[in-house]
Amino acid sequence: MKDINVADLKSIEVFHNVPDDQLQWMIDRSVHYELQEGENMGVPEEPMTGTHVIISGRIELYRLQNNTKHTIAEFTSGAVTGILPFSRGKVYIAYAQCRELTQVMTFPKEHLKELIVSHYELTQALVIVMTSRVREFTSLEQQNEKMMALGKLSAGLAHELNNPASAIVRGSASLRKHLQLQPDAFKKLISVKMPPEEIDVVIASMFAALASTERPVLTMMQRSEKENEIMDWLDDHQVTDSMDMAENFVEFGFDEAKLNELTHHIPASDLSPILTWININLTTERMVTDIQEASKRIADLIGAVKNFTHMDRGGEKEFTDIHTGIRNTLTMLTYKLKKGNVKVTEKFDLTLPPVKAMVGELNQVWTNLIDNAIDALENQPEPELTLITERDKEFVKVTICDNGPGIPEEIKTRIFDPFFTTKSIGKGTGLGLDVVQRIVKQHHGSVTLHSRPGRTEFQVCFPINGQV
């Protein structure tokens, strides 16, 4: 069995940016072992022992339903699974069986509390794995929604997916409350250098930002300008990690005026470590928010499946800001956008009134159209996704545009047909645009395609008040 060192973990994408000393700490406290082909790492309802890092080999995750094997996922070299920070899952929900000789490094769950308290970057890396897991649940539910269109989706599957989604929502909400009720650590950090009344001012400023439910609504250009201003301010005050801080401070509404106010209560020598501590809390808050939004999406999709299959009463329309769903979709697809180096341009009419719609189902429309646009931009030079919202009399019109190669003329008339897909085998079922068209028609609207090389537009138009 190979001895594991820091370089081995650094070769795994999840741990690229984790400091060496934290990785060594994890290695020293982990259990290292091999599993033979056919041996189970875990079985349903068996307690998980910790966070598993697959060093080499292959593990298949599957369930048995009516004596039939259903493969869920496969973990190979570099995969991270098991218990993760802030996860409520404590037992295996499926069989985890080795398909070849597999080396595993297991970080015991007994050390998770120490990990969260003392090793921020390592915790952040594992929470990102947690967020990716939520995205995978969302992707799975999208596929289930397509299966439902074929009449193959059962009530039991919807219930099964709803349980982990609800658990993630409750867990992340509890974590947020915990963070907002823990000012003592900050007081201990600087109490020897600052009087208590000054400490209280700094704490109040940070927790006011954490408690605020309103975030600045900025264009990409405005956000970039504000981040540059904050970076300049931080550099002028000799604060380290100014780039990471600037992004968070802008997100939570910390402007130069608020930062200048803090300097009246913080000694210059303590400014950098205190702002670093504030930034850590803001970053954690952002990760929690991502988990909540993603898990709520799963629950919304489950509700849409129930409504469409008449498992519950018919779906109710409600007034909502259409930009919220679009931006949440972009958040869900952030990894894919960054991976494809896609530039996102928002041309939103923020004066649009709330629209009456079934929010969960509209989110499926944005997810399908934006995801397709990203796929169309693969390997394109200077890929760009443009999102436009505007009012057309009593209708709202949403345009999703990409500068990809375009859709050939001979298949434009078939693009909305069920089962028709231009993607390779295994990458598409041909139901995405059919689902989009069905949902838009439920909203008494229309979806149209305009495409030529270098510009493809899908325009979704539906009444603001939900009626024709």
Buried (B, 14 or more C-beta within 10 A) or exposed (E): EEEBEBEBBBEBEBBEEBBEEBBEBBBEBBEBEBBEEEEEBBEEEEEBBBBBBBBBBBBBBBBEEEEEEEEBBEBEBBBBBBBBBBBBBEEBBBBBBBBEBBBBBBBEBEBBEEBBEEBBBBBBBBBBBBBBBBBEBBEBBBEBBBBBBEEEBBEEBBEBBBEBBBBBBEBBEEBBEEBBEEBEEBBEBBEEBBEEEBBBBBBEBBBEBBEEEEEEEBEEEEBEEBBEBBBEBBEEBEBEEBEBBBBBBBBBEBBEEBBEEBEEBBEEEBBBBBBBBBBBBBBBBBBBBBBBBBBBBBBBBBBBBBBBBEBEEEBEBEEBBBBEBBBBBBBBBEEBBEEBEBBBEBEBEEEBEEBBBBBBBBBBBBBBBBBBBBBBBEEBEEBBBBBBBBEEEEBBBBBBBBBBBBBEEEEEEEBBEBEBBBEEEEEBBBBBBBBBBBBBEBBBBBBEBBBEEEEBBBBBBBBBBBEE
